[in-house]
Amino acid sequence: MSQTTDHASHGDLSQTHGHRIPEGESLRWLDKPANVNKLCIALYVLCGIVIIAEFFIHKHGYFRFEDWFAFHAWFGFGSYCFLIFAAKGLRKLIKRDEGYYGD
């Protein structure tokens, strides 16, 4: 038998995002698209609650710009984007050929 199970034993591959489940392993909770959707909806609801809370919470920032509406959310998103683009640039700098380490 091959390294992966056939899709009949775990249902249609579309139910696991097109990935095959290795033999001897069962589906995990994030392998089901319905659970991923539930997680995304929970994240959106949580973000909405935090944004609404911004209207009712008085912030005491050290700098004036820290008191701007959703400053920390935008700062976090900007930092995330910076890290992604920095990593892409760093990858070009330290990338090695496929056979660099030998076989």
N, C-alpha and C positions, 0 to 999 in steps of 0.2 A: 504494500500500500504506500502511497505517496506521503510526503511530509505533512500535507494539509488534508483535512477531511473534505469530502464532497459536500456541496451546499445542501443536499437533501437532508443531511442529518441535523443541520442547524437552521433550516428554513432557507428562504430565498436570500441570495447575496445582497439584494437591495436592502434587506433588513439589518445588515451589518456594514453599511456604507461601502459595499463592494469588496470588503476585505475577507479573506478566508481565515477561518479560525484554525490554529494549529491543532493537530491531533492530540487528544487527551485533555484539551481545555474546553471549558464551557463559556458561553456568552457572559460577558460582564455587563454591568449596568450601563456603561457608556457606549456599549456596542449597539444598543438599540436607539434608533433615531428619535423615538418618542421621548426617551429620557433626556437626550441632548436638547430637544426642544423645550422640555420642562425646565431644564437648567438655564437655558437662555432667557426664558420668560421670567424666571425667578430673579435673574440678574437685572433684567430691564425694570422689574418692579422695584427692586432694591435701589437702583439708580434713581428712579422716579421719586422714591421716598426721600432720598438724600437731597435731591434738588429742591423738593418742596420744603424740607426742613431748613434749607438755606434762608428762606423768607422769615423764619421765626426765631432763628438763633443769632444772637449778637456775637460777632467774632471780635477777638482782641488780638489783631495781628501786630507784629513788631514793626513791619513796614506798612505804609498806607495801601500799597497794591494788594496786600494780603486780605484786605477787607472787601475787595471787589467780588461781585457775584460769581460763584463757581470758579474762583481763582485756582484752588487746589486741584480741582478736576482737570482744568485746562493745563495746569503745570504738569500734572501727572501724565496726561496724554502727550504733551510735548516731549517730556522726558522719555516716554516709551518710544515715540517716533525717532528721537535722536539716537537711542540705543540701537534700534533696528538699522538705521542708515549707517551708523558707525560700525556696526558688525559687518555690514555688506562691504564697506570700504576696507576693513581689517581683513576680511576674507580674501580680497584681491591681493593684499599685501603678503599674507602668509600662506596662500594656497600653494600646494605642491602637486606635481604630476601624479597621475594614477599609479604609476609603478615606482614612485620615489623610494618606498621602503623595501622594495623587492618582494618576491613571493615566497 
